[in-house]
């Protein structure tokens, strides 16, 4: 699970990461960074200190959120799409308008699958500040 | 889910004989491990050398068996492939399970 707060007044993004893959933040169509390094999933133990990340955001920045079905998406050779490949894909398309960016990311994931049926849901969301 | 068994003293070494521990096999995976635990095996090395993929349900099954074994026993992991090691690190399971590079190290740690 991942939970976030976008504070438009202070221009900050705060994310609580509970075992969810690290989202990618793009800055004005340029710099892209994966946020966080993971965290313990919800419900494992009664008392967990969850990982929180806080970062500054600006108008035009985009936050790419996705399910693990994206990075764990396998091609017919059993290779995962992976977080590095996703980061590179985001870097490649982050300069496009929002709809095109999303369409191209989905295109890349589908191209990776080469027709292989996904084993898990593939969910992708991009939030533009 | 099949496991290959080996014994080293009072330590049971189980090699997961599948390349995936995911939704379609989690139930049998959990059931199999639970049966070993119920037989009184409280020191278990789970060899994941053949497993290339574990999803969140597989992770849940591992945690469930760990809780079943309880504080008096040990369930440790060894020989994780890079994808699985990465997932265990992302979910901080490397802080919940002791994870060893190979079977010998795992057995030595439990001995």
gemmi code that builds the backbone of each chain (N, CA, C; Angstrom):
import gemmi

chains = {
    "A": [
        ("UNK", (0.845, -1.197, 0.000), (0.000, 0.000, 0.000), (0.877, 1.242, 0.000)),
        ("UNK", (0.396, 2.280, -0.627), (1.109, 3.559, -0.582), (0.082, 4.643, -0.315)),
        ("UNK", (0.469, 5.597, 0.481), (-0.434, 6.671, 0.884), (0.315, 7.982, 0.775)),
        ("UNK", (-0.324, 8.970, 0.179), (0.396, 10.224, 0.002), (-0.448, 11.453, 0.285)),
        ("UNK", (0.252, 12.512, 0.617), (-0.397, 13.806, 0.812), (0.294, 14.830, -0.082)),
        ("UNK", (-0.478, 15.492, -0.902), (0.065, 16.559, -1.736), (-0.391, 17.868, -1.106)),
        ("UNK", (0.557, 18.616, -0.575), (0.234, 19.887, 0.071), (0.525, 21.008, -0.920)),
        ("UNK", (-0.544, 21.584, -1.454), (-0.370, 22.609, -2.484), (0.101, 23.934, -1.885)),
        ("UNK", (-0.154, 24.119, -0.604), (0.256, 25.376, 0.024), (1.759, 25.406, 0.291)),
        ("UNK", (2.254, 24.297, 0.786), (3.695, 24.249, 1.080), (4.484, 23.638, -0.074)),
        ("UNK", (3.768, 23.211, -1.120), (4.416, 22.573, -2.285), (5.268, 21.391, -1.876)),
        ("UNK", (4.683, 20.534, -1.088), (5.408, 19.323, -0.683), (4.553, 18.091, -0.922)),
        ("UNK", (5.260, 17.028, -1.153), (4.641, 15.721, -1.322), (5.151, 14.835, -0.195)),
        ("UNK", (4.254, 14.194, 0.517), (4.669, 13.294, 1.602), (4.033, 11.929, 1.333)),
        ("UNK", (4.877, 10.920, 1.343), (4.393, 9.572, 0.988), (4.736, 8.578, 2.077)),
        ("UNK", (3.777, 7.744, 2.425), (4.022, 6.623, 3.336), (4.054, 5.356, 2.488)),
        ("UNK", (5.156, 4.620, 2.549), (5.366, 3.491, 1.638), (5.341, 2.193, 2.432)),
        ("UNK", (4.307, 1.426, 2.236), (4.153, 0.170, 2.975), (4.272, -0.992, 2.001)),
        ("UNK", (5.513, -1.280, 1.636), (5.768, -2.417, 0.757), (5.403, -2.185, -0.693)),
        ("UNK", (4.972, -0.994, -1.011), (4.570, -0.693, -2.382), (5.796, -0.277, -3.203)),
        ("UNK", (5.784, -0.562, -4.499), (6.914, -0.139, -5.322), (7.110, 1.379, -5.285)),
        ("UNK", (8.336, 1.808, -5.421), (8.660, 3.229, -5.322), (8.086, 4.022, -6.486)),
        ("UNK", (7.292, 5.052, -6.207), (6.774, 5.888, -7.297), (7.905, 6.703, -7.917)),
        ("UNK", (7.653, 7.209, -9.093), (8.658, 8.021, -9.793), (8.132, 9.454, -9.884)),
        ("UNK", (8.965, 10.384, -9.490), (8.603, 11.801, -9.582), (9.408, 12.429, -10.713)),
        ("UNK", (8.708, 13.071, -11.642), (9.405, 13.765, -12.730), (9.274, 15.259, -12.491)),
        ("UNK", (10.353, 15.964, -12.768), (10.366, 17.410, -12.540), (10.338, 18.127, -13.874)),
        ("UNK", (9.243, 18.779, -14.133), (9.123, 19.615, -15.334), (9.652, 18.973, -16.601)),
        ("UNK", (9.248, 17.715, -16.813), (9.613, 17.027, -18.050), (11.078, 16.674, -18.162)),
        ("UNK", (11.813, 16.767, -17.074), (13.241, 16.469, -17.141), (13.676, 15.405, -16.165)),
        ("UNK", (14.278, 15.867, -15.106), (14.762, 14.984, -14.045), (13.713, 14.011, -13.508)),
        ("UNK", (14.091, 12.742, -13.419), (13.163, 11.757, -12.858), (13.841, 11.055, -11.688)),
        ("UNK", (13.116, 10.834, -10.634), (13.683, 10.117, -9.490), (12.666, 9.170, -8.894)),
        ("UNK", (13.162, 7.997, -8.517), (12.318, 7.055, -7.788), (12.320, 7.492, -6.321)),
        ("UNK", (11.158, 7.519, -5.720), (11.038, 7.977, -4.337), (10.974, 6.796, -3.381)),
        ("UNK", (11.827, 6.803, -2.381), (11.758, 5.770, -1.354), (12.426, 4.480, -1.754)),
        ("UNK", (12.602, 3.629, -0.768), (13.266, 2.345, -1.005), (12.396, 1.167, -0.576)),
        ("UNK", (11.127, 1.432, -0.340), (10.235, 0.340, 0.046), (9.756, 0.505, 1.472)),
        ("UNK", (9.283, -0.527, 2.061), (8.804, -0.486, 3.434), (8.025, -1.743, 3.719)),
        ("UNK", (7.776, -1.975, 4.995), (7.082, -3.194, 5.379), (5.606, -3.095, 4.979)),
        ("UNK", (5.050, -4.162, 4.464), (3.640, -4.127, 4.069), (2.712, -3.944, 5.265)),
        ("UNK", (1.529, -3.495, 4.981), (0.491, -3.339, 6.022), (0.117, -4.707, 6.587)),
        ("UNK", (-0.092, -4.749, 7.894), (-0.682, -5.947, 8.495), (0.267, -7.076, 8.826)),
        ("UNK", (1.559, -6.854, 8.630), (2.510, -7.929, 8.919), (2.656, -8.120, 10.433)),
        ("UNK", (2.900, -7.026, 11.109), (3.034, -7.043, 12.573), (2.181, -5.930, 13.143)),
        ("UNK", (1.861, -6.001, 14.434), (1.010, -4.960, 15.004), (1.661, -3.573, 15.060)),
        ("UNK", (2.933, -3.478, 15.357), (3.576, -2.155, 15.470), (4.674, -2.042, 14.433)),
        ("UNK", (4.426, -1.224, 13.444), (5.414, -1.057, 12.380), (5.716, 0.423, 12.210)),
        ("UNK", (6.980, 0.766, 12.107), (7.353, 2.130, 11.726), (7.431, 2.166, 10.211)),
        ("UNK", (6.489, 2.813, 9.605), (6.472, 2.864, 8.149), (7.441, 3.918, 7.636)),
        ("UNK", (7.911, 3.667, 6.425), (8.830, 4.608, 5.794), (8.043, 5.788, 5.235)),
        ("UNK", (8.510, 6.988, 5.530), (7.894, 8.188, 4.973), (8.928, 8.977, 4.191)),
        ("UNK", (8.475, 9.532, 3.088), (9.365, 10.352, 2.261), (8.682, 11.701, 2.066)),
        ("UNK", (9.450, 12.772, 2.189), (8.895, 14.095, 1.922), (9.792, 14.779, 0.910)),
        ("UNK", (9.158, 15.382, -0.087), (9.949, 16.056, -1.110), (9.205, 17.278, -1.612)),
        ("UNK", (9.966, 18.253, -2.094), (9.354, 19.461, -2.654), (8.812, 19.149, -4.040)),
        ("UNK", (7.709, 19.807, -4.379), (7.129, 19.634, -5.707), (6.834, 21.005, -6.319)),
        ("UNK", (6.758, 21.027, -7.644), (6.440, 22.278, -8.345), (5.359, 21.990, -9.366)),
        ("UNK", (4.719, 23.051, -9.817), (3.711, 22.893, -10.872), (4.374, 22.253, -12.087)),
        ("UNK", (3.704, 21.284, -12.658), (4.263, 20.602, -13.823), (4.945, 19.284, -13.484)),
        ("UNK", (5.308, 19.107, -12.214), (5.895, 17.827, -11.804), (4.833, 16.744, -11.935)),
        ("UNK", (5.305, 15.533, -12.169), (4.357, 14.421, -12.293), (4.791, 13.270, -11.389)),
        ("UNK", (3.811, 12.655, -10.786), (4.068, 11.499, -9.917), (3.499, 10.259, -10.603)),
        ("UNK", (4.369, 9.306, -10.862), (3.952, 8.067, -11.522), (3.798, 6.981, -10.461)),
        ("UNK", (2.586, 6.515, -10.307), (2.281, 5.453, -9.333), (1.875, 4.203, -10.104)),
        ("UNK", (2.271, 3.063, -9.580), (1.988, 1.828, -10.331), (1.935, 0.639, -9.378)),
        ("UNK", (1.244, -0.382, -9.831), (1.177, -1.612, -9.036), (2.410, -2.470, -9.340)),
        ("UNK", (2.678, -3.434, -8.476), (3.837, -4.305, -8.720), (3.640, -5.177, -9.953)),
        ("UNK", (2.406, -5.214, -10.451), (2.160, -5.931, -11.701), (2.881, -5.314, -12.882)),
        ("UNK", (3.238, -4.031, -12.761), (3.991, -3.365, -13.829), (5.434, -3.845, -13.810)),
        ("UNK", (6.099, -3.680, -12.684), (7.523, -4.021, -12.628), (7.742, -5.539, -12.653)),
        ("UNK", (6.758, -6.289, -12.228), (6.897, -7.749, -12.236), (6.333, -8.372, -13.507)),
        ("UNK", (5.931, -7.544, -14.441), (5.377, -8.040, -15.701), (6.449, -8.834, -16.450)),
        ("UNK", (6.106, -10.056, -16.805), (7.086, -10.939, -17.442), (6.906, -10.974, -18.954)),
        ("UNK", (8.024, -11.101, -19.652), (7.960, -11.367, -21.091), (7.966, -12.894, -21.290)),
        ("UNK", (7.839, -13.363, -22.510), (7.776, -14.827, -22.725), (9.029, -15.563, -22.254)),
        ("UNK", (10.135, -14.831, -22.047), (11.363, -15.467, -21.567), (11.459, -15.424, -20.047)),
        ("UNK", (10.401, -14.965, -19.399), (10.386, -14.943, -17.935), (11.161, -13.796, -17.319)),
        ("UNK", (11.487, -12.773, -18.108), (12.235, -11.624, -17.579), (11.250, -10.546, -17.121)),
        ("UNK", (11.562, -9.932, -15.985), (10.666, -8.906, -15.466), (10.925, -7.553, -16.143)),
        ("UNK", (9.883, -6.785, -16.257), (10.017, -5.417, -16.777), (10.955, -4.639, -15.855)),
        ("UNK", (10.727, -4.723, -14.560), (11.674, -4.194, -13.581), (11.569, -2.702, -13.329)),
        ("UNK", (12.063, -2.294, -12.158), (11.955, -0.888, -11.760), (12.918, -0.004, -12.542)),
        ("UNK", (14.093, -0.519, -12.877), (15.052, 0.285, -13.642), (14.521, 0.579, -15.037)),
        ("UNK", (13.942, -0.451, -15.650), (13.385, -0.274, -16.993), (12.211, 0.704, -16.950)),
        ("UNK", (11.436, 0.648, -15.892), (10.310, 1.581, -15.760), (10.835, 3.006, -15.621)),
        ("UNK", (11.856, 3.185, -14.796), (12.429, 4.520, -14.609), (12.945, 5.058, -15.947)),
        ("UNK", (13.608, 4.216, -16.701), (14.122, 4.631, -18.013), (12.983, 4.973, -18.962)),
        ("UNK", (11.910, 4.206, -18.890), (10.747, 4.465, -19.752), (10.125, 5.818, -19.394)),
        ("UNK", (10.025, 6.083, -18.101), (9.450, 7.362, -17.651), (10.339, 8.516, -18.115)),
        ("UNK", (11.643, 8.338, -17.982), (12.588, 9.373, -18.411), (12.430, 9.673, -19.903)),
        ("UNK", (12.163, 8.629, -20.646), (12.055, 8.764, -22.092), (10.799, 9.527, -22.505)),
        ("UNK", (9.715, 9.334, -21.773), (8.422, 9.894, -22.219), (7.915, 11.052, -21.370)),
        ("UNK", (8.662, 11.446, -20.346), (8.129, 12.431, -19.403), (7.964, 13.821, -20.015)),
        ("UNK", (8.566, 14.052, -21.155), (8.432, 15.362, -21.808), (7.164, 15.490, -22.645)),
        ("UNK", (6.471, 14.386, -22.828), (5.236, 14.397, -23.623), (4.094, 14.988, -22.796)),
        ("UNK", (2.975, 15.317, -23.464), (1.827, 15.729, -22.663), (1.346, 14.524, -21.858)),
        ("UNK", (0.506, 14.794, -20.874), (0.160, 13.766, -19.887), (-0.464, 12.528, -20.524)),
        ("UNK", (-1.439, 12.739, -21.386), (-2.120, 11.591, -22.002), (-1.158, 10.757, -22.847)),
        ("UNK", (-0.308, 11.441, -23.577), (0.654, 10.725, -24.429), (1.651, 9.973, -23.571)),
        ("UNK", (2.067, 10.575, -22.487), (3.013, 9.923, -21.581), (2.429, 8.611, -21.065)),
        ("UNK", (1.206, 8.665, -20.612), (0.568, 7.459, -20.078), (0.419, 6.413, -21.183)),
        ("UNK", (-0.039, 6.862, -22.339), (-0.238, 5.923, -23.459), (1.073, 5.250, -23.837)),
        ("UNK", (2.140, 6.023, -23.855), (3.438, 5.459, -24.251), (3.985, 4.509, -23.189)),
        ("UNK", (3.729, 4.798, -21.939), (4.177, 3.883, -20.875), (3.437, 2.551, -21.002)),
        ("UNK", (2.147, 2.633, -21.242), (1.357, 1.402, -21.392), (1.823, 0.635, -22.617)),
        ("UNK", (2.158, 1.378, -23.665), (2.657, 0.758, -24.904), (3.953, -0.003, -24.621)),
        ("UNK", (4.813, 0.599, -23.839), (6.109, -0.046, -23.520), (5.888, -1.312, -22.693)),
        ("UNK", (4.979, -1.255, -21.756), (4.708, -2.427, -20.923), (4.111, -3.538, -21.791)),
        ("UNK", (3.192, -3.165, -22.651), (2.581, -4.171, -23.521), (3.598, -4.748, -24.512)),
        ("UNK", (4.480, -3.901, -24.994), (5.521, -4.388, -25.914), (6.409, -5.396, -25.188)),
        ("UNK", (6.671, -5.125, -23.936), (7.506, -6.035, -23.134), (6.829, -7.398, -23.007)),
        ("UNK", (5.539, -7.384, -22.800), (4.804, -8.644, -22.600), (4.848, -9.540, -23.830)),
        ("UNK", (4.957, -8.921, -25.016), (4.968, -9.691, -26.278), (3.794, -10.664, -26.329)),
        ("UNK", (2.657, -10.208, -25.844), (1.464, -11.034, -25.927), (1.268, -11.987, -24.756)),
        ("UNK", (2.271, -12.111, -23.909), (2.128, -13.007, -22.747), (1.083, -12.419, -21.807)),
        ("UNK", (0.171, -13.254, -21.337), (-0.869, -12.766, -20.429), (-0.244, -12.325, -19.107)),
        ("UNK", (-0.659, -11.182, -18.565), (-0.108, -10.747, -17.274), (-0.564, -11.691, -16.153)),
        ("UNK", (0.297, -11.857, -15.149), (-0.053, -12.712, -14.013), (-0.739, -11.935, -12.908)),
        ("UNK", (-0.684, -10.622, -13.004), (-1.198, -9.770, -11.935), (-1.821, -8.542, -12.593)),
        ("UNK", (-2.588, -7.788, -11.822), (-3.168, -6.574, -12.381), (-2.058, -5.584, -12.714)),
        ("UNK", (-2.271, -4.850, -13.786), (-1.323, -3.798, -14.156), (-2.057, -2.469, -13.989)),
        ("UNK", (-1.643, -1.727, -12.985), (-2.293, -0.452, -12.697), (-1.259, 0.650, -12.759)),
        ("UNK", (-1.627, 1.732, -13.409), (-0.691, 2.835, -13.599), (-1.456, 4.146, -13.489)),
        ("UNK", (-0.915, 5.069, -12.721), (-1.564, 6.371, -12.573), (-0.494, 7.449, -12.580)),
        ("UNK", (-0.753, 8.531, -13.291), (0.183, 9.659, -13.296), (-0.563, 10.898, -12.824)),
        ("UNK", (-0.038, 11.532, -11.789), (-0.656, 12.737, -11.233), (0.222, 13.920, -11.600)),
        ("UNK", (-0.370, 14.898, -12.264), (0.395, 16.087, -12.608), (0.073, 17.190, -11.611)),
        ("UNK", (1.107, 17.806, -11.045), (0.899, 18.866, -10.035), (0.482, 20.156, -10.728)),
    ],
    "B": [
        ("UNK", (2.371, -27.802, -4.111), (3.760, -27.288, -4.064), (4.644, -28.392, -3.509)),
        ("UNK", (5.674, -28.690, -4.219), (6.575, -29.748, -3.755), (7.818, -29.138, -3.105)),
        ("UNK", (8.284, -29.849, -2.104), (9.526, -29.466, -1.440), (10.462, -30.670, -1.466)),
        ("UNK", (11.725, -30.414, -1.677), (12.719, -31.476, -1.516), (13.269, -31.353, -0.099)),
        ("UNK", (13.295, -32.488, 0.598), (13.684, -32.461, 2.010), (15.098, -32.959, 2.205)),
        ("UNK", (15.753, -32.357, 3.178), (17.052, -32.858, 3.619), (17.150, -32.540, 5.105)),
        ("UNK", (17.910, -33.341, 5.805), (18.057, -33.113, 7.243), (19.512, -32.887, 7.573)),
        ("UNK", (19.743, -31.966, 8.481), (21.081, -31.771, 9.011), (20.912, -31.683, 10.514)),
        ("UNK", (21.081, -32.816, 11.176), (20.805, -32.861, 12.607), (19.333, -32.614, 12.843)),
        ("UNK", (19.036, -31.615, 13.651), (17.626, -31.306, 13.911), (17.106, -30.194, 12.998)),
        ("UNK", (17.868, -29.875, 11.981), (17.481, -28.813, 11.048), (16.898, -29.444, 9.785)),
        ("UNK", (15.728, -28.988, 9.433), (15.092, -29.467, 8.203), (15.371, -28.458, 7.095)),
        ("UNK", (15.920, -28.946, 6.017), (16.191, -28.085, 4.867), (15.173, -28.423, 3.781)),
        ("UNK", (14.419, -27.415, 3.409), (13.401, -27.628, 2.381), (13.744, -26.788, 1.157)),
        ("UNK", (13.870, -27.439, 0.026), (14.096, -26.718, -1.218), (12.767, -26.624, -1.950)),
        ("UNK", (12.358, -25.412, -2.246), (11.105, -25.216, -2.970), (11.320, -25.680, -4.411)),
        ("UNK", (10.559, -26.681, -4.808), (10.779, -27.293, -6.126), (9.884, -26.650, -7.182)),
        ("UNK", (9.902, -25.330, -7.205), (9.090, -24.593, -8.182), (9.779, -23.261, -8.428)),
        ("UNK", (9.534, -22.662, -9.586), (10.176, -21.376, -9.840), (9.290, -20.194, -9.418)),
        ("UNK", (8.057, -20.489, -8.993), (7.144, -19.416, -8.602), (6.441, -19.735, -7.295)),
        ("UNK", (6.399, -18.743, -6.419), (5.542, -18.830, -5.236), (4.595, -17.649, -5.377)),
        ("UNK", (3.474, -17.882, -5.981), (2.554, -16.798, -6.325), (1.130, -17.271, -6.101)),
        ("UNK", (0.195, -16.403, -6.447), (-1.213, -16.635, -6.104), (-1.703, -18.045, -6.396)),
        ("UNK", (-1.279, -18.575, -7.546), (-1.807, -19.890, -7.944), (-1.277, -21.035, -7.082)),
        ("UNK", (-0.186, -20.801, -6.370), (0.407, -21.900, -5.605), (0.558, -21.586, -4.121)),
        ("UNK", (0.150, -20.401, -3.725), (0.379, -19.968, -2.347), (-0.283, -20.879, -1.328)),
        ("UNK", (-1.492, -21.282, -1.619), (-2.230, -22.110, -0.663), (-1.483, -23.415, -0.376)),
        ("UNK", (-1.036, -24.082, -1.420), (-0.328, -25.355, -1.226), (1.044, -25.121, -0.620)),
        ("UNK", (1.662, -24.001, -0.933), (2.955, -23.642, -0.359), (2.816, -23.482, 1.161)),
        ("UNK", (1.832, -22.704, 1.535), (1.605, -22.440, 2.960), (1.215, -23.728, 3.693)),
        ("UNK", (0.355, -24.488, 3.062), (-0.107, -25.733, 3.679), (1.051, -26.709, 3.872)),
        ("UNK", (1.877, -26.812, 2.856), (3.027, -27.711, 2.928), (3.963, -27.338, 4.065)),
        ("UNK", (4.298, -26.061, 4.140), (5.203, -25.601, 5.198), (4.563, -25.777, 6.571)),
        ("UNK", (3.282, -25.475, 6.650), (2.569, -25.606, 7.919), (2.587, -27.056, 8.410)),
        ("UNK", (2.474, -27.975, 7.468), (2.504, -29.406, 7.842), (3.865, -29.785, 8.416)),
        ("UNK", (4.913, -29.289, 7.804), (6.255, -29.563, 8.336), (6.405, -28.980, 9.746)),
        ("UNK", (5.878, -27.790, 9.920), (5.949, -27.154, 11.238), (5.137, -27.945, 12.251)),
        ("UNK", (3.993, -28.408, 11.847), (3.110, -29.169, 12.740), (3.725, -30.507, 13.143)),
        ("UNK", (4.640, -31.010, 12.313), (5.306, -32.274, 12.634), (6.407, -32.098, 13.665)),
        ("UNK", (6.554, -30.873, 14.123), (7.544, -30.615, 15.158), (8.861, -30.063, 14.649)),
        ("UNK", (8.933, -29.773, 13.369), (10.162, -29.182, 12.832), (10.184, -27.704, 13.188)),
        ("UNK", (11.047, -27.352, 14.127), (11.069, -25.945, 14.531), (12.341, -25.226, 14.098)),
        ("UNK", (13.167, -25.909, 13.338), (14.338, -25.255, 12.729), (14.294, -25.597, 11.247)),
        ("UNK", (13.881, -24.629, 10.461), (13.684, -24.895, 9.025), (14.492, -23.908, 8.189)),
        ("UNK", (15.249, -24.456, 7.270), (15.930, -23.645, 6.257), (15.126, -23.789, 4.973)),
        ("UNK", (14.668, -22.678, 4.455), (13.911, -22.717, 3.201), (14.838, -22.262, 2.076)),
        ("UNK", (15.162, -23.215, 1.233), (16.093, -22.959, 0.126), (15.283, -22.468, -1.079)),
        ("UNK", (15.530, -21.218, -1.471), (14.751, -20.616, -2.560), (15.549, -20.538, -3.867)),
        ("UNK", (16.552, -21.383, -3.984), (17.450, -21.285, -5.138), (16.730, -21.455, -6.477)),
        ("UNK", (15.630, -22.163, -6.478), (14.942, -22.384, -7.763), (13.811, -21.389, -7.996)),
        ("UNK", (13.572, -20.530, -7.008), (12.427, -19.622, -7.091), (12.852, -18.303, -7.709)),
        ("UNK", (12.224, -17.960, -8.823), (12.578, -16.701, -9.483), (11.521, -15.625, -9.237)),
        ("UNK", (10.403, -16.015, -8.637), (9.323, -15.035, -8.461), (8.502, -15.368, -7.231)),
        ("UNK", (8.344, -14.362, -6.374), (7.455, -14.479, -5.215), (6.572, -13.247, -5.231)),
        ("UNK", (5.268, -13.432, -5.189), (4.408, -12.245, -5.162), (3.957, -11.964, -3.734)),
        ("UNK", (3.074, -10.993, -3.587), (2.688, -10.570, -2.233), (1.971, -11.679, -1.486)),
        ("UNK", (1.241, -12.536, -2.200), (0.558, -13.626, -1.499), (1.566, -14.670, -1.027)),
        ("UNK", (2.613, -14.882, -1.812), (3.677, -15.788, -1.389), (4.380, -15.254, -0.160)),
        ("UNK", (4.591, -13.965, -0.144), (5.210, -13.312, 1.008), (4.321, -13.480, 2.235)),
        ("UNK", (3.037, -13.282, 2.040), (2.093, -13.459, 3.137), (2.131, -14.874, 3.685)),
        ("UNK", (2.281, -15.852, 2.801), (2.348, -17.250, 3.232), (3.597, -17.492, 4.074)),
        ("UNK", (4.708, -16.910, 3.657), (5.963, -17.051, 4.416), (5.809, -16.483, 5.825)),
        ("UNK", (5.225, -15.314, 5.889), (5.043, -14.658, 7.188), (4.107, -15.474, 8.062)),
        ("UNK", (3.091, -16.001, 7.454), (2.115, -16.812, 8.181), (2.787, -18.039, 8.805)),
        ("UNK", (3.665, -18.690, 8.050), (4.347, -19.874, 8.586), (5.345, -19.466, 9.660)),
        ("UNK", (5.991, -18.325, 9.463), (6.922, -17.820, 10.480), (6.195, -17.627, 11.809)),
        ("UNK", (5.009, -17.070, 11.740), (4.221, -16.847, 12.954), (3.776, -18.175, 13.553)),
        ("UNK", (3.511, -19.125, 12.693), (3.077, -20.457, 13.150), (4.198, -21.147, 13.929)),
        ("UNK", (5.400, -21.022, 13.410), (6.551, -21.640, 14.076), (6.799, -20.972, 15.411)),
        ("UNK", (6.553, -19.661, 15.471), (6.629, -18.956, 16.733), (8.035, -18.588, 17.162)),
        ("UNK", (8.104, -17.955, 18.288), (9.362, -17.413, 18.783), (10.358, -18.499, 19.181)),
        ("UNK", (9.856, -19.672, 19.490), (10.768, -20.740, 19.939), (11.426, -21.467, 18.772)),
        ("UNK", (10.941, -21.214, 17.571), (11.504, -21.893, 16.406), (12.159, -20.899, 15.464)),
        ("UNK", (12.657, -21.423, 14.357), (13.289, -20.550, 13.366), (12.951, -20.985, 11.959)),
        ("UNK", (12.600, -20.023, 11.151), (12.444, -20.255, 9.712), (13.364, -19.256, 9.037)),
        ("UNK", (14.395, -19.760, 8.379), (15.333, -18.869, 7.704), (15.311, -19.178, 6.213)),
        ("UNK", (15.762, -18.205, 5.451), (15.761, -18.348, 3.991), (17.200, -18.390, 3.485)),
        ("UNK", (17.386, -19.037, 2.345), (18.727, -19.023, 1.757), (18.633, -19.076, 0.245)),
        ("UNK", (19.743, -18.687, -0.376), (19.922, -18.834, -1.822), (18.861, -18.123, -2.654)),
        ("UNK", (18.533, -16.920, -2.261), (17.504, -16.187, -3.000), (18.055, -15.659, -4.326)),
        ("UNK", (17.251, -15.750, -5.367), (17.632, -15.178, -6.659), (17.483, -13.657, -6.578)),
        ("UNK", (18.148, -12.920, -7.472), (18.145, -11.446, -7.393), (16.756, -10.807, -7.336)),
        ("UNK", (15.829, -11.276, -8.162), (14.477, -10.694, -8.148), (13.806, -10.879, -6.798)),
        ("UNK", (13.977, -12.072, -6.244), (13.345, -12.394, -4.959), (14.041, -11.616, -3.842)),
        ("UNK", (15.358, -11.545, -3.909), (16.104, -10.782, -2.897), (15.680, -9.319, -2.928)),
        ("UNK", (15.480, -8.802, -4.122), (15.074, -7.413, -4.291), (13.691, -7.175, -3.680)),
        ("UNK", (12.780, -8.098, -3.929), (11.422, -7.979, -3.377), (11.458, -8.058, -1.851)),
        ("UNK", (12.274, -8.959, -1.309), (12.367, -9.112, 0.143), (12.948, -7.844, 0.772)),
        ("UNK", (13.846, -7.214, 0.060), (14.441, -5.974, 0.570), (13.429, -4.826, 0.483)),
        ("UNK", (12.713, -4.751, -0.635), (11.712, -3.692, -0.812), (10.673, -3.740, 0.297)),
        ("UNK", (10.281, -4.944, 0.687), (9.231, -5.107, 1.698), (9.797, -5.258, 3.104)),
        ("UNK", (11.114, -5.023, 3.216), (11.793, -5.068, 4.516), (11.721, -6.455, 5.155)),
        ("UNK", (11.486, -7.453, 4.367), (11.443, -8.813, 4.911), (12.832, -9.282, 5.313)),
        ("UNK", (13.863, -8.569, 4.836), (15.213, -8.898, 5.272), (15.407, -8.517, 6.740)),
        ("UNK", (14.441, -7.796, 7.297), (14.501, -7.478, 8.730), (13.627, -8.438, 9.535)),
        ("UNK", (12.820, -9.196, 8.843), (11.935, -10.152, 9.511), (12.543, -11.557, 9.461)),
        ("UNK", (13.082, -11.899, 8.315), (13.700, -13.221, 8.132), (15.210, -13.086, 8.111)),
        ("UNK", (15.891, -14.072, 8.668), (17.337, -14.148, 8.430), (17.498, -14.788, 7.059)),
        ("UNK", (18.306, -14.143, 6.218), (18.473, -14.609, 4.843), (19.956, -14.855, 4.604)),
        ("UNK", (20.277, -16.054, 4.156), (21.672, -16.433, 3.974), (21.979, -16.666, 2.496)),
        ("UNK", (23.250, -16.506, 2.183), (23.665, -16.643, 0.789), (23.544, -18.056, 0.256)),
        ("UNK", (23.763, -19.019, 1.133), (23.684, -20.401, 0.678), (23.227, -21.305, 1.815)),
        ("UNK", (22.995, -22.536, 1.481), (22.444, -23.499, 2.428), (23.387, -23.751, 3.604)),
        ("UNK", (24.657, -23.868, 3.324), (25.631, -24.166, 4.389), (25.656, -23.068, 5.446)),
        ("UNK", (25.611, -21.838, 4.987), (25.616, -20.708, 5.933), (24.356, -20.743, 6.792)),
        ("UNK", (23.248, -21.065, 6.166), (21.980, -21.114, 6.894), (22.008, -22.215, 7.951)),
        ("UNK", (22.505, -23.378, 7.562), (22.571, -24.504, 8.504), (23.516, -24.170, 9.655)),
        ("UNK", (24.639, -23.569, 9.326), (25.615, -23.206, 10.365), (24.995, -22.226, 11.357)),
        ("UNK", (24.192, -21.311, 10.870), (23.585, -20.308, 11.740), (22.568, -20.929, 12.689)),
        ("UNK", (21.912, -21.994, 12.240), (20.896, -22.623, 13.088), (21.469, -23.717, 13.991)),
        ("UNK", (22.703, -24.063, 13.735), (23.292, -25.170, 14.508), (23.726, -24.725, 15.906)),
    ],
}
model = gemmi.Model(1)
for chain_id, residues in chains.items():
    chain = gemmi.Chain(chain_id)
    for i, (resn, *xyz) in enumerate(residues, 1):
        res = gemmi.Residue()
        res.name, res.seqid = resn, gemmi.SeqId(i, " ")
        for name, pos in zip(("N", "CA", "C"), xyz):
            atom = gemmi.Atom()
            atom.name, atom.element = name, gemmi.Element(name[0])
            atom.pos, atom.b_iso = gemmi.Position(*pos), 0.0
            res.add_atom(atom)
        chain.add_residue(res)
    model.add_chain(chain)
structure = gemmi.Structure()
structure.add_model(model)
structure.setup_entities()
